[in-house]
């Protein structure tokens, strides 16, 4: 209906029919009233955060309709262009409510400072356009017309329109595409700005008369407001701020309010009269512009100070716990060392915190970290400076002004971290290991002191966790040796320092060697021959176990291929680390090793610890099934030491069980050990699994496992780990006997 009214008005004024001015006025009043009604309906169906936006727009349309009504009544009273105080006040009030609507939209700044900045940007644009407008339009207007303040203010409507348009551009959110109603409202403001600018130009030329075709643009701008009111609310809008930090606005949006200022400066020069005087309107406008610019820059300076303070907080404070962060702690530690006073550092690392995150999620983990930080801060009190270095690692600085002993402070911290009964039952409260380092002549810098605290902290973890240790020369020397050993281990594979020894696995019924387990050794150039217990834990910690495992698999397959010619039934067993089970290239590694050595897949057995299998995911189990389909045998090593073996046994595609040596060594002394081995053997038979008894060292143990029904045995009773040549010598006689 509003569009039809607009079309009738357009046709009427273009045809210059009688009463075109009255039709134009009535059309504008009707369309403005309809748009106001549409905005009221939009306010009713939208949520609270959007309701004020539409109510302010409804008020704007109501004021437009009322102002146009007063305009029409006064014009019909023989005032051709009624630039009266009442009309100007109504239209200006409408500009105020329209600006308020823009500041209440979904993308507008939420803070009062942000709204003030946005309004000032719009005012700067409007004031900068006054001298430009003088040069382009106002110069042709008579001085008598400019003497009336009300009439003069009416001539500034194009600047006010562009001010509102600037505010709309400024509030458009850069975090998502522009909300469609804002784009339509922007088109409305642009249309109104064009209409006001053309009206002023025609007025200056003395060629405007009511009923001019330009009059259609005002109701068109009202119609666009009504169209915007019919858009649905944004689907994702729930009235809350975006969770993420908004991106930086583009450069042109920052420069937008200042771009017309340069043009205003040029316009001031051009606007000067031949007498050298500046027109009063231009002078007043420029003074106002300078005042607003000063206010805007003062606001920007205040914001910059606030941002600097916020950046300082972000730079020096941990955002989760509110404690000082690593940077602050390091600066305090350096300052304390420069004072040459006694300094001690306590380094805390939470025990088992990764399991808390894995089990309960990072939200719970963050809550626990915040709670623990509060407990530790209260425990330290004024006797030290506590900081969160990152993750689950904290540090306390005790300098010369504090009289408390670091050990006493460590005990207070451990007491504060003791879980309450409810937390202990829930299992979500980790303990802490604390390392202490006191500044001494061996510390050249703060990094040396932190290194020693880290060494002591790992010693506390090794001592059973929930404890503290002080760094000593012995601990420091051990840590240095450990670091050197890790560095040497990185070169061991490439420099061919590793070699394999083979321990036979015998058939208990015949005594023949039926298989062998490949065991890696390290010929260290300085320390001599190292057993796996000396270096494999380090390899697992550092990830070096992966290249070592790959080398062992390939080397064991090549060795097995050499004895399969003499003893085709003999197989080789290789230990695989838990980390390798999670590698998607495990199957490719195994198949490449067997194919490269010309070894049948069934001749290779992969030995996997029970704990590694239990902790494995469904992806790991699928990988093992694929290996079984290829013919690779799977052995569960150290069986019986896990805590949920039976629940996983039916899922693991194993071919044999290796009973842990801890049960076998007690067979002659402990009846329960005998019962355990017997039970495991029967269980294996039910699952059609071969049993290997590990750690058989005496004749009594041999007789016991044989009587129980174990098929295979392994241990010093049958042979110690030896070189490949010795194993071949044991295999060939068995092959000849079978021949």
C-alpha positions as CSV (number, residue, x, y, z in Angstrom):
1,X,0.0,0.0,0.0
2,X,2.8,2.4,0.9
3,X,4.5,1.6,-2.4
4,X,1.3,2.2,-4.3
5,X,0.9,5.6,-2.6
6,X,4.5,6.5,-3.6
7,X,3.9,5.5,-7.2
8,X,0.7,7.6,-7.3
9,X,2.6,10.6,-5.9
10,X,5.4,10.1,-8.4
11,X,3.0,10.0,-11.3
12,X,1.1,13.0,-10.0
13,X,4.1,15.3,-9.6
14,X,5.6,14.2,-12.9
15,X,2.4,15.0,-14.7
16,X,2.2,18.3,-12.9
17,X,-1.4,17.7,-12.1
18,X,-3.3,20.3,-10.0
19,X,-2.6,20.0,-6.2
20,X,0.8,18.3,-6.7
21,X,2.2,20.0,-3.6
22,X,-0.6,18.8,-1.4
23,X,-0.5,15.2,-2.9
24,X,3.3,15.2,-2.2
25,X,2.8,16.3,1.4
26,X,0.0,13.8,2.0
27,X,1.9,11.0,0.4
28,X,4.9,11.7,2.6
29,X,2.7,11.8,5.7
30,X,1.0,8.5,4.8
31,X,4.3,6.6,4.0
32,X,6.0,7.9,7.2
33,X,3.0,6.8,9.3
34,X,3.0,3.4,7.7
35,X,6.8,3.0,8.3
36,X,6.3,4.0,11.9
37,X,3.6,1.3,12.3
38,X,5.9,-1.3,10.7
39,X,8.7,-0.4,13.1
40,X,6.3,-0.8,16.1
41,X,5.3,-4.3,14.8
42,X,9.0,-5.2,14.4
43,X,9.7,-4.1,17.9
44,X,7.0,-6.5,19.2
45,X,8.3,-9.6,17.4
46,X,12.0,-9.0,18.1
47,X,13.9,-9.8,21.3
48,X,14.7,-7.2,23.9
49,X,18.2,-6.2,22.6
50,X,16.6,-5.3,19.3
51,X,13.4,-3.8,20.6
52,X,14.8,-0.4,21.4
53,X,16.3,-0.1,18.0
54,X,12.9,-0.5,16.3
55,X,11.1,1.7,18.8
56,X,13.6,4.6,18.2
57,X,13.0,4.2,14.4
58,X,9.3,4.2,15.0
59,X,9.6,7.4,16.9
60,X,11.7,8.8,14.1
61,X,9.0,8.0,11.5
62,X,6.4,9.4,13.8
63,X,8.3,12.7,14.1
64,X,8.8,12.7,10.4
65,X,5.0,12.3,9.8
66,X,4.2,15.0,12.5
67,X,6.8,17.4,11.1
68,X,5.5,17.0,7.6
69,X,2.0,17.6,8.8
70,X,3.0,20.9,10.5
71,X,4.9,21.8,7.3
72,X,1.8,21.2,5.2
73,X,-0.5,23.2,7.5
74,X,1.9,26.1,7.6
75,X,2.4,26.0,3.9
76,X,-1.3,26.0,3.2
77,X,-1.4,29.1,5.5
78,X,0.3,31.1,2.7
79,X,3.9,30.3,3.8
80,X,5.5,28.8,0.6
81,X,8.5,27.3,2.5
82,X,7.7,27.2,6.2
83,X,11.2,27.0,7.8
84,X,9.7,27.5,11.2
85,X,11.1,26.7,14.6
86,X,8.5,24.0,15.2
87,X,9.1,22.3,11.9
88,X,12.9,22.5,12.4
89,X,12.6,21.2,16.0
90,X,10.5,18.2,14.9
91,X,12.8,17.2,12.1
92,X,15.9,17.7,14.3
93,X,14.4,15.6,17.1
94,X,13.8,12.9,14.4
95,X,17.5,13.0,13.5
96,X,18.3,12.6,17.2
97,X,16.0,9.5,17.6
98,X,17.4,8.1,14.4
99,X,20.9,8.4,15.7
100,X,19.8,6.8,18.9
101,X,18.4,3.9,16.9
102,X,21.7,3.4,15.2
103,X,23.5,3.3,18.5
104,X,21.1,0.6,19.7
105,X,21.5,-1.7,16.7
106,X,23.0,-5.2,17.0
107,X,26.4,-4.1,15.7
108,X,26.8,-0.8,17.7
109,X,29.4,-0.4,20.4
110,X,28.3,-1.6,23.8
111,X,30.3,0.9,25.9
112,X,29.4,4.5,26.5
113,X,32.9,5.5,25.3
114,X,32.4,3.6,22.0
115,X,29.0,5.3,21.4
116,X,30.5,8.7,22.1
117,X,33.4,8.0,19.7
118,X,30.9,7.0,17.0
119,X,28.8,10.1,17.4
120,X,31.8,12.4,17.4
121,X,33.0,10.7,14.1
122,X,29.6,11.6,12.6
123,X,29.6,15.1,13.9
124,X,33.2,15.7,12.5
125,X,31.9,14.7,9.1
126,X,28.9,16.9,9.3
127,X,30.8,20.0,10.5
128,X,33.6,19.4,7.9
129,X,30.9,19.5,5.2
130,X,29.7,23.0,6.2
131,X,32.6,24.9,4.4
132,X,32.4,22.5,1.5
133,X,28.7,23.1,1.3
134,X,29.2,26.8,1.3
135,X,31.5,26.7,-1.7
136,X,29.3,24.3,-3.6
137,X,25.8,25.5,-2.5
138,X,25.4,28.2,0.1
139,X,27.4,30.9,-1.7
140,X,24.4,31.6,-3.9
141,X,22.1,32.1,-1.0
142,X,21.2,35.6,0.0
143,X,22.6,37.1,3.2
144,X,19.0,37.8,4.3
145,X,18.2,34.1,4.1
146,X,21.2,33.2,6.3
147,X,20.3,35.9,8.9
148,X,17.5,33.8,10.2
149,X,19.1,31.0,12.4
150,X,16.1,28.7,12.0
151,X,16.2,29.0,8.2
152,X,20.0,28.6,8.3
153,X,19.7,25.4,10.4
154,X,17.2,24.0,7.9
155,X,19.9,24.4,5.2
156,X,22.2,22.1,7.1
157,X,20.1,19.0,6.8
158,X,22.3,17.4,4.1
159,X,25.2,17.6,6.6
160,X,23.1,16.0,9.3
161,X,22.1,13.2,6.9
162,X,25.7,12.5,6.1
163,X,26.5,12.6,9.8
164,X,24.0,9.8,10.4
165,X,25.3,7.9,7.4
166,X,28.8,8.1,8.9
167,X,27.5,6.8,12.2
168,X,25.8,3.9,10.4
169,X,29.1,2.9,8.6
170,X,31.0,3.2,11.9
171,X,28.7,0.9,13.8
172,X,28.5,-1.8,11.1
173,X,30.2,-4.8,12.7
174,X,33.4,-6.2,11.1
175,X,32.8,-9.6,12.8
176,X,30.1,-10.7,10.4
177,X,28.4,-9.6,7.2
178,X,26.3,-6.4,7.6
179,X,22.8,-7.0,9.0
180,X,20.4,-6.5,6.1
181,X,18.2,-3.9,7.7
182,X,21.2,-1.7,8.3
183,X,22.0,-1.8,4.6
184,X,18.4,-0.8,3.7
185,X,18.5,1.9,6.3
186,X,21.8,3.1,4.8
187,X,20.0,3.3,1.4
188,X,17.3,5.4,3.2
189,X,19.8,7.8,4.6
190,X,21.5,8.1,1.3
191,X,18.3,8.9,-0.5
192,X,17.3,11.5,2.1
193,X,20.8,13.1,1.9
194,X,20.4,13.4,-1.9
195,X,16.9,14.9,-1.5
196,X,18.0,17.4,1.0
197,X,21.1,18.4,-1.1
198,X,19.0,18.8,-4.2
199,X,16.4,20.8,-2.3
200,X,19.1,23.2,-0.9
201,X,20.6,23.6,-4.4
202,X,17.2,24.4,-5.9
203,X,16.4,26.7,-3.1
204,X,19.7,28.6,-3.6
205,X,18.9,29.0,-7.3
206,X,15.3,30.1,-6.4
207,X,13.8,27.4,-8.6
208,X,12.2,25.1,-6.0
209,X,8.5,25.0,-5.7
210,X,6.4,22.5,-3.6
211,X,5.3,19.6,-5.7
212,X,8.7,19.2,-7.4
213,X,9.7,15.6,-8.4
214,X,12.5,15.7,-5.8
215,X,9.7,15.6,-3.2
216,X,9.2,11.9,-4.0
217,X,12.6,11.1,-2.5
218,X,11.6,11.8,1.1
219,X,8.7,9.3,1.2
220,X,11.0,6.9,-0.6
221,X,13.4,7.2,2.3
222,X,10.5,6.5,4.7
223,X,9.4,3.5,2.6
224,X,12.9,2.0,2.9
225,X,12.7,2.2,6.7
226,X,9.4,0.2,6.5
227,X,11.0,-2.3,4.2
228,X,13.9,-2.8,6.7
229,X,11.3,-3.5,9.5
230,X,10.0,-6.5,7.6
231,X,13.4,-8.4,7.7
232,X,13.6,-11.2,10.2
233,X,16.1,-11.1,13.1
234,X,19.6,-12.5,12.5
235,X,19.4,-16.3,12.9
236,X,22.5,-16.5,15.2
237,X,21.6,-13.3,17.2
238,X,20.9,-14.1,20.8
239,X,21.6,-10.7,22.3
240,X,25.0,-11.6,23.6
241,X,28.4,-10.2,22.5
242,X,30.5,-12.3,20.2
243,X,32.8,-14.6,22.2
244,X,35.8,-14.0,20.0
245,X,37.9,-10.8,19.8
246,X,36.6,-8.6,16.9
247,X,39.1,-8.1,14.1
248,X,40.7,-4.8,13.5
249,X,38.6,-2.5,11.3
250,X,39.8,-1.6,7.8
251,X,41.9,1.5,7.5
252,X,39.3,3.5,5.6
253,X,36.8,3.0,8.4
254,X,39.3,4.5,10.9
255,X,40.1,7.4,8.5
256,X,36.5,8.0,7.5
257,X,35.7,10.9,9.8
258,X,38.9,12.7,9.0
259,X,38.8,12.4,5.2
260,X,36.4,15.5,4.8
261,X,38.6,17.6,7.1
262,X,41.2,18.2,4.4
263,X,38.5,19.2,2.0
264,X,37.1,21.6,4.7
265,X,40.4,23.3,5.0
266,X,40.6,23.9,1.3
267,X,37.0,25.1,1.2
268,X,37.7,27.7,4.0
269,X,40.3,29.2,1.7
270,X,38.0,29.2,-1.3
271,X,35.1,30.6,0.8
272,X,36.9,33.8,1.8
273,X,35.3,37.0,0.4
274,X,37.4,39.5,-1.7
275,X,37.6,41.6,1.5
276,X,39.5,38.7,3.2
277,X,36.7,38.0,5.6
278,X,35.4,34.5,6.2
279,X,31.6,34.0,6.1
280,X,30.1,33.8,9.5
281,X,28.5,30.3,8.8
282,X,31.9,28.9,7.7
283,X,33.7,30.5,10.6
284,X,31.3,29.1,13.2
285,X,31.4,25.7,11.5
286,X,35.2,25.6,11.6
287,X,35.3,26.6,15.2
288,X,32.8,23.9,16.1
289,X,34.9,21.4,14.0
290,X,38.1,22.3,15.9
291,X,36.3,21.9,19.2
292,X,34.8,18.5,18.2
293,X,38.2,17.3,16.9
294,X,39.9,18.3,20.1
295,X,37.2,16.4,22.1
296,X,37.6,13.4,19.7
297,X,41.3,13.3,20.1
298,X,41.0,13.6,23.9
299,X,38.7,10.6,23.8
300,X,41.2,8.8,21.6
301,X,44.0,9.6,24.0
302,X,41.9,8.3,27.0
303,X,41.2,5.1,25.0
304,X,44.9,4.7,24.2
305,X,45.7,5.0,27.9
306,X,43.1,2.4,28.7
307,X,44.4,0.1,26.0
308,X,48.0,0.5,27.2
309,X,46.9,-0.4,30.7
310,X,45.0,-3.4,29.3
311,X,48.0,-4.5,27.2
312,X,50.2,-4.3,30.3
313,X,47.8,-6.6,32.2
314,X,47.7,-9.0,29.3
315,X,51.5,-8.9,29.0
316,X,52.3,-9.4,32.7
317,X,49.3,-11.3,34.1
318,X,48.0,-14.8,33.5
319,X,44.5,-14.4,32.2
320,X,43.1,-17.6,33.7
321,X,44.3,-17.3,37.3
322,X,45.1,-13.6,37.7
323,X,48.6,-14.5,38.9
324,X,51.7,-12.9,37.5
325,X,52.9,-14.7,34.4
326,X,56.3,-16.0,33.3
327,X,57.4,-12.6,32.0
328,X,56.6,-10.9,35.3
329,X,58.3,-13.7,37.3
330,X,61.4,-13.5,35.2
331,X,61.7,-9.7,35.6
332,X,61.2,-10.0,39.4
333,X,63.8,-12.8,39.5
334,X,66.3,-10.7,37.5
335,X,65.8,-7.7,39.8
336,X,66.2,-9.8,42.9
337,X,69.5,-11.2,41.6
338,X,70.8,-7.8,40.8
339,X,70.3,-6.8,44.4
340,X,72.7,-9.6,45.4
341,X,70.5,-10.8,48.2
342,X,69.7,-14.5,49.0
343,X,67.2,-15.7,46.4
344,X,65.3,-19.0,46.2
345,X,63.0,-20.4,43.5
346,X,60.3,-23.0,44.1
347,X,59.1,-24.6,40.9
348,X,55.7,-26.5,41.1
349,X,54.3,-28.9,38.6
350,X,50.9,-30.6,39.1
351,X,51.0,-34.4,39.1
352,X,48.6,-36.1,36.8
353,X,46.9,-32.9,35.5
354,X,46.9,-34.1,31.9
355,X,44.6,-37.0,33.0
356,X,42.2,-34.5,34.6
357,X,42.0,-32.7,31.3
358,X,41.6,-35.9,29.3
359,X,38.9,-37.3,31.6
360,X,36.9,-34.3,32.6
361,X,37.6,-31.7,29.8
362,X,39.6,-28.4,29.7
363,X,36.7,-26.4,31.3
364,X,37.0,-28.5,34.5
365,X,40.8,-28.4,34.2
366,X,40.7,-24.6,34.1
367,X,38.4,-24.5,37.1
368,X,40.9,-26.7,39.0
369,X,43.8,-24.5,38.0
370,X,42.0,-21.4,39.2
371,X,41.1,-23.0,42.5
372,X,44.7,-24.3,43.0
373,X,46.1,-20.9,42.2
374,X,44.0,-19.4,44.9
375,X,45.1,-22.0,47.5
376,X,48.8,-21.5,46.7
377,X,48.5,-17.7,46.8
378,X,46.9,-17.9,50.3
379,X,49.6,-20.4,51.4
380,X,52.4,-18.2,50.2
381,X,50.8,-15.1,51.7
382,X,53.5,-12.4,52.0
383,X,56.5,-14.8,52.1
384,X,57.0,-14.9,48.4
385,X,55.8,-14.0,44.9
386,X,53.8,-16.7,43.1
387,X,53.4,-16.8,39.3
388,X,51.9,-19.2,36.8
389,X,54.6,-20.0,34.2
390,X,52.2,-21.8,31.9
391,X,50.0,-24.9,31.7
392,X,50.1,-26.6,35.1
393,X,53.5,-25.1,36.1
394,X,53.8,-22.5,38.9
395,X,56.7,-20.8,40.5
396,X,57.4,-19.0,43.8
397,X,60.2,-16.4,44.3
398,X,61.6,-16.0,47.8
399,X,64.0,-13.1,48.0
400,X,66.2,-11.6,50.7
401,X,63.3,-9.6,52.3
402,X,61.5,-12.8,53.3
403,X,62.6,-14.7,56.3
404,X,60.8,-18.0,55.6
405,X,62.9,-21.0,54.6
406,X,62.1,-22.4,51.1
407,X,61.5,-25.9,52.6
408,X,59.0,-24.6,55.0
409,X,57.2,-22.7,52.3
410,X,57.2,-25.9,50.1
411,X,55.6,-27.8,53.0
412,X,52.9,-25.2,53.3
413,X,52.2,-25.4,49.6
414,X,51.9,-29.2,49.7
415,X,49.5,-28.9,52.7
416,X,47.4,-26.4,50.9
417,X,47.1,-28.6,47.9
418,X,45.9,-31.6,49.9
419,X,42.4,-32.4,48.5
420,X,39.3,-32.2,50.7
421,X,37.3,-35.4,51.2
422,X,34.9,-34.5,48.4
423,X,37.7,-33.7,45.9
424,X,39.5,-36.9,46.8
425,X,36.5,-39.0,46.1
426,X,35.8,-37.2,42.8
427,X,39.4,-37.8,41.7
428,X,39.8,-34.4,40.1
429,X,42.4,-32.8,42.4
430,X,46.0,-33.5,41.4
431,X,48.9,-33.2,43.7
432,X,52.1,-31.2,43.0
433,X,55.9,-31.9,42.9
434,X,58.1,-29.0,44.0
435,X,61.7,-28.3,43.1
436,X,63.8,-25.9,45.1
437,X,66.9,-24.0,43.9
438,X,68.8,-21.4,46.0
439,X,71.1,-18.9,44.3
440,X,74.7,-19.8,44.6
441,X,78.1,-19.3,42.8
442,X,77.2,-21.9,40.3
443,X,74.4,-19.8,38.9
444,X,75.6,-17.4,36.3
445,X,72.1,-16.1,35.4
446,X,68.4,-16.5,36.3
447,X,68.1,-19.3,33.6
448,X,70.7,-21.4,35.6
449,X,68.6,-21.0,38.8
450,X,65.4,-22.0,37.0
451,X,67.2,-25.0,35.4
452,X,68.2,-26.2,38.8
453,X,64.7,-25.8,40.2
454,X,63.5,-27.8,37.2
455,X,66.0,-30.6,38.0
456,X,64.9,-30.7,41.6
457,X,61.2,-30.8,40.5
458,X,61.8,-33.8,38.3
459,X,63.6,-35.5,41.2
460,X,60.5,-34.9,43.4
461,X,58.4,-36.5,40.7
462,X,60.7,-39.5,40.6
463,X,60.6,-39.8,44.4
464,X,56.9,-40.5,44.2
465,X,55.3,-37.1,43.5
466,X,53.5,-34.9,46.1
467,X,56.9,-34.1,47.5
468,X,59.6,-31.5,47.3
469,X,63.4,-31.8,46.6
470,X,66.2,-29.3,46.8
471,X,68.7,-29.2,44.0
472,X,72.1,-30.6,45.0
473,X,75.4,-31.0,43.1
474,X,74.6,-34.7,42.7
475,X,71.2,-34.0,41.2
476,X,72.7,-31.4,38.9
477,X,75.4,-33.8,37.7
478,X,72.8,-36.5,37.1
479,X,70.7,-34.1,35.0
480,X,73.7,-33.1,33.0
481,X,74.6,-36.7,32.4
482,X,71.0,-37.4,31.4
483,X,71.0,-34.5,28.9
484,X,74.3,-35.8,27.4
485,X,72.9,-39.3,27.2
486,X,69.9,-38.0,25.3
487,X,72.1,-36.1,22.9
488,X,74.2,-39.2,22.3
489,X,71.1,-41.3,21.8
490,X,70.0,-39.0,18.9
491,X,73.2,-40.0,17.1
492,X,73.1,-43.7,18.0
493,X,70.9,-44.9,15.1
494,X,72.7,-42.9,12.4
495,X,76.2,-43.9,13.7
496,X,75.3,-47.6,13.9
497,X,75.9,-47.8,17.7
498,X,72.9,-50.1,18.3
499,X,72.9,-53.8,17.8
500,X,70.6,-56.7,18.6
501,X,71.0,-59.7,20.8
502,X,68.6,-62.7,20.7
503,X,67.2,-64.7,23.6
504,X,65.9,-68.1,22.7
505,X,62.3,-69.2,23.3
506,X,62.1,-73.0,23.7
507,X,59.5,-75.6,23.3
508,X,59.1,-76.9,26.9
509,X,58.1,-80.4,25.7
510,X,61.2,-81.0,23.5
511,X,63.6,-78.3,24.6
512,X,64.1,-77.1,21.1
513,X,64.5,-73.5,20.3
514,X,61.4,-72.5,18.4
515,X,61.7,-68.7,18.4
516,X,63.9,-65.8,19.7
517,X,63.2,-62.3,21.1
518,X,65.3,-59.5,19.6
519,X,66.7,-57.3,22.4
520,X,68.4,-54.0,21.5
521,X,71.7,-53.0,23.0
522,X,73.7,-49.7,22.8
523,X,77.5,-49.8,22.4
524,X,78.1,-46.3,23.8
525,X,81.5,-45.0,22.6
526,X,82.3,-43.7,26.2
527,X,80.1,-45.7,28.6
528,X,80.4,-49.1,27.0
529,X,77.5,-51.6,26.5
530,X,74.2,-50.2,27.8
531,X,71.1,-52.3,28.5
532,X,67.6,-51.3,27.4
533,X,66.7,-50.3,30.9
534,X,69.4,-47.6,30.8
535,X,68.3,-45.8,27.6
536,X,64.8,-46.9,26.4
537,X,62.9,-44.8,29.0
538,X,64.8,-41.8,27.8
539,X,64.0,-42.8,24.2
540,X,60.3,-42.9,25.1
541,X,60.4,-39.5,26.8
542,X,62.0,-37.8,23.9
543,X,60.3,-39.6,21.0
544,X,63.5,-41.3,19.9
545,X,61.8,-44.6,20.5
546,X,60.2,-44.4,17.1
547,X,63.4,-44.5,14.9
548,X,64.8,-47.1,17.3
549,X,61.8,-49.3,16.9
550,X,61.9,-49.0,13.1
551,X,65.6,-50.0,13.1
552,X,64.9,-52.9,15.4
553,X,62.1,-54.2,13.2
554,X,64.1,-54.1,10.0
555,X,67.2,-55.5,11.6
556,X,65.3,-58.4,13.3
557,X,63.6,-59.3,10.0
558,X,66.9,-59.4,8.2
559,X,68.3,-61.7,10.9
560,X,65.3,-64.0,10.9
561,X,65.6,-64.4,7.1
562,X,69.1,-65.8,7.6
563,X,68.0,-68.6,9.9
564,X,64.8,-69.5,8.2
565,X,66.8,-71.3,5.6
566,X,68.0,-73.8,8.3
567,X,64.9,-73.7,10.6
568,X,61.8,-72.7,8.6
569,X,59.5,-72.8,11.7
570,X,61.6,-70.5,13.9
571,X,60.2,-67.0,14.3
572,X,61.4,-63.7,15.7
573,X,59.7,-61.5,18.3
574,X,60.2,-57.7,18.5
575,X,59.1,-55.3,21.2
576,X,57.0,-52.3,20.1
577,X,56.6,-49.2,22.2
578,X,53.2,-47.8,23.0
579,X,54.0,-44.6,21.1
580,X,54.4,-46.7,17.9
581,X,50.9,-48.1,18.2
582,X,49.5,-44.6,17.7
583,X,51.4,-44.1,14.5
584,X,49.4,-44.6,11.3
585,X,52.6,-45.7,9.5
586,X,53.1,-48.8,11.8
587,X,51.7,-51.2,9.2
588,X,53.8,-49.7,6.4
589,X,56.9,-50.0,8.6
590,X,56.2,-53.7,9.3
591,X,55.3,-54.7,5.8
592,X,58.3,-52.9,4.4
593,X,60.6,-54.7,6.8
594,X,59.3,-58.2,6.1
595,X,59.1,-57.6,2.3
596,X,62.6,-56.1,2.3
597,X,64.1,-59.0,4.1
598,X,62.1,-61.6,2.1
599,X,60.5,-62.8,5.4
600,X,57.1,-64.3,5.6
601,X,54.8,-62.1,7.8
602,X,53.9,-65.1,9.9
603,X,57.5,-65.4,11.0
604,X,57.3,-62.0,12.8
605,X,55.8,-61.5,16.3
606,X,55.2,-58.0,17.6
607,X,55.3,-57.9,21.4
608,X,53.2,-55.2,23.0
609,X,52.9,-54.4,26.7
610,X,49.6,-55.0,28.3
611,X,49.3,-51.5,29.6
612,X,49.9,-50.0,26.1
613,X,47.1,-52.2,24.7
614,X,44.7,-51.4,27.5
615,X,45.2,-47.6,26.9
616,X,44.9,-48.0,23.2
617,X,42.0,-46.5,21.3
618,X,39.7,-48.2,18.8
619,X,41.9,-47.0,16.0
620,X,44.9,-48.8,17.6
621,X,42.8,-52.0,17.8
622,X,41.8,-51.7,14.2
623,X,45.5,-51.3,13.3
624,X,46.3,-54.5,15.1
625,X,43.6,-56.4,13.4
626,X,45.0,-55.3,10.0
627,X,48.4,-56.6,11.1
628,X,46.8,-60.0,12.0
629,X,45.1,-60.1,8.6
630,X,48.5,-59.7,7.0
631,X,49.8,-62.7,9.1
632,X,51.8,-60.8,11.7
633,X,51.6,-62.4,15.1
634,X,50.7,-60.3,18.2
635,X,52.0,-61.2,21.7
636,X,50.8,-59.5,24.9
637,X,54.0,-59.0,26.9
638,X,54.1,-58.9,30.8
639,X,50.6,-60.3,31.0
640,X,49.0,-60.1,34.4
641,X,50.5,-56.7,35.4
642,X,47.6,-54.7,34.0
643,X,44.5,-53.6,35.9
644,X,41.8,-54.6,33.4
645,X,43.3,-57.4,31.4
646,X,40.2,-59.6,31.2
647,X,37.9,-56.9,29.9
648,X,40.2,-56.2,27.0
649,X,41.4,-59.7,26.1
650,X,38.5,-60.5,23.9
651,X,39.0,-57.3,21.9
652,X,42.8,-57.6,21.3
653,X,43.7,-59.7,18.3
654,X,46.5,-61.5,20.1
655,X,48.1,-64.9,19.2
656,X,50.0,-65.5,22.5
657,X,50.4,-64.4,26.1
658,X,53.8,-63.9,27.8
659,X,53.3,-64.5,31.6
660,X,55.3,-61.8,33.5
661,X,58.5,-63.0,35.1
662,X,57.3,-61.6,38.5
663,X,54.9,-64.6,38.8
664,X,57.3,-67.2,37.4
665,X,60.1,-66.3,39.8
666,X,57.8,-67.0,42.8
667,X,56.5,-70.4,41.6
668,X,58.5,-72.4,44.1
669,X,57.7,-70.1,47.1
670,X,54.2,-68.7,46.6
671,X,51.2,-70.9,46.1
672,X,49.2,-67.9,44.8
673,X,51.8,-67.3,42.1
674,X,51.4,-71.0,41.0
675,X,47.6,-70.5,40.9
676,X,48.0,-67.3,38.9
677,X,50.2,-69.0,36.3
678,X,47.8,-71.9,36.1
679,X,44.8,-69.7,35.7
680,X,46.4,-67.6,32.9
681,X,47.4,-70.8,31.1
682,X,43.8,-72.1,31.2
683,X,42.5,-68.6,30.2
684,X,44.9,-68.6,27.2
685,X,43.6,-72.1,26.2
686,X,40.1,-70.8,26.2
687,X,41.0,-68.0,23.9
688,X,43.2,-70.3,21.7
689,X,46.4,-68.4,22.7
690,X,49.9,-69.8,23.0
691,X,51.5,-69.2,26.4
692,X,55.2,-68.2,27.0
693,X,56.5,-68.3,30.5
694,X,59.1,-65.5,31.0
695,X,61.9,-65.4,33.4
696,X,62.5,-69.1,33.9
697,X,65.9,-69.4,35.6
698,X,65.9,-72.6,37.6
699,X,65.1,-76.3,37.1
700,X,62.3,-75.9,39.7
701,X,60.6,-73.1,37.7
702,X,61.1,-75.1,34.5
703,X,59.4,-78.2,36.1
704,X,56.5,-76.0,37.5
705,X,55.6,-74.2,34.2
706,X,55.9,-77.5,32.3
707,X,53.6,-79.2,34.8
708,X,51.1,-76.3,34.6
709,X,50.9,-76.8,30.8
710,X,52.8,-73.8,29.4
711,X,53.9,-74.5,25.8
712,X,57.0,-72.2,25.6
713,X,59.5,-70.9,28.0
714,X,62.0,-68.1,28.0
715,X,64.8,-67.2,30.5
716,X,68.3,-67.8,31.5
717,X,67.6,-71.5,32.1
718,X,67.4,-71.9,28.3
719,X,69.9,-69.2,27.3
720,X,70.9,-65.7,27.8
721,X,70.6,-63.0,25.1
722,X,73.4,-63.6,22.7
723,X,74.7,-62.6,19.3
724,X,73.1,-63.9,16.1
725,X,75.8,-66.4,15.4
726,X,75.2,-68.1,18.8
727,X,71.4,-68.3,18.1
728,X,72.0,-69.9,14.8
729,X,74.2,-72.5,16.5
730,X,71.3,-73.3,18.8
731,X,68.8,-73.5,16.0
732,X,70.7,-75.7,13.5
733,X,71.0,-78.7,15.8
734,X,67.3,-78.6,16.4
735,X,66.7,-78.5,12.7
736,X,69.0,-81.5,12.1
737,X,67.3,-83.5,14.8
738,X,63.9,-82.9,13.1
739,X,65.5,-83.9,9.8
